[in-house]
């Protein structure tokens, strides 16, 4: 029975634990601060050190705070900045764009590896498998994932859409704006963003997770919206292996 090293890469912290086939943790969850600037080589070194704190495992699942396609980084806003809240740095953007993260981790760990957007991983742990389901994660930025009848759809960065004061949803509802405008204004902004997401996706149910989900008032969420625990970002590491494997990329 396969043991899975589940890693949750976040804009503020890197977390890991080993899960048994039922999703039960067989080790203490370990957390390290996310270093900045976070280049691909820095992240690989940090995750290697994190994995060394964990017991033996057969495979690795990684949730990543950016767009991943066929194991390759399309973009990662958090790590494209030299520090949280700063403007994108062209050098970091270039280093991350197209980086073969899944292959690099497979080489580091010498184990089968699956890498997916962190919202995709978290959603794999919480969706019911019925109808169109939308997963939103609130953390350093804002992530999203869409499932239909339990199948994860190709990742789309819907949170990059413009919102309110000309900011993207990711920035407007991210951690820096929360600290700047205060909890109540941030809550109202998140509720507006949820309505915008729902207008785009028309989901049957919405799940809200991530480290800042706990800052929302559950009584104001309305129907068909559920808060989910942040540990789902790790527990989804098991369910991710039940998703169909992405086809191999075609190179022109």
Phi, psi and omega in degrees: 000126188289136170259135186245125169279113181258124181240132178244110181267119180238168180290341179243337182210154176244125185235151180207150172202164175254132184247143173276177184300339178269003180084010178276137179288129178256002179214164175294138174289129180248140181232139172234148175293141175286124181278152175227144352294145185250092176278168177305317181293323177296315180297317179301317179296318180295317181289328175296316178295321179296315180298329181293343178277353188253156179288178183303147181208163185256336183206169186227134173242136183229124170265130190234137186276053179196183180277123179241129176228121182053040177079001184251139180285124174273313172195156179215094185306317184301316185270001175272005179241148180284348176194157180305133177086353180276167178287154177303142178256121184305324181295317179290320177303315181293322180295323185275327186297121179082004182294131182278078187293316182297316178297317181297320179289324177298320178293321181293314188269342183054043180217160170299137184227139168235132178240136177213163173306145185297327176291324177298318180293312180299317179298325179301334182273340192242340186291154182276339183089013181238117175074198181273119183236133183247132178244127178242133176244133181247115180209228174304319172233210180229126177249163178210151177213149181233134178235143173233119185050040175086353181265127179291125178277159178307140187292134176231136180271068181297333182289353177277355178295147182292150191203135172059245186280030180085000177275156171287160176301320182301317180284314185298328182250012180279179188293321182295319178292326177300316180291328184283318187261348179096159188298314186292316178296323178294318178301315180297322179294320179296318178298320176297319180294321178298320177296322179294316177301315183294326178295329180280320191259331185054056184283156172279333178205149179238134176246134184238119181227200184093166186298333182265000178299328181293346181275353177277158175267111183302331183289346182258359187286330182085185184284158175061025174229131184230131172280137180236149184291150183294336179298343179300335178297335174267317183296333177295347178298334175282308184297334180301327181286347177273348178283148177303140178289138180296144178294155178295142181293149177259122180259132179277000000 
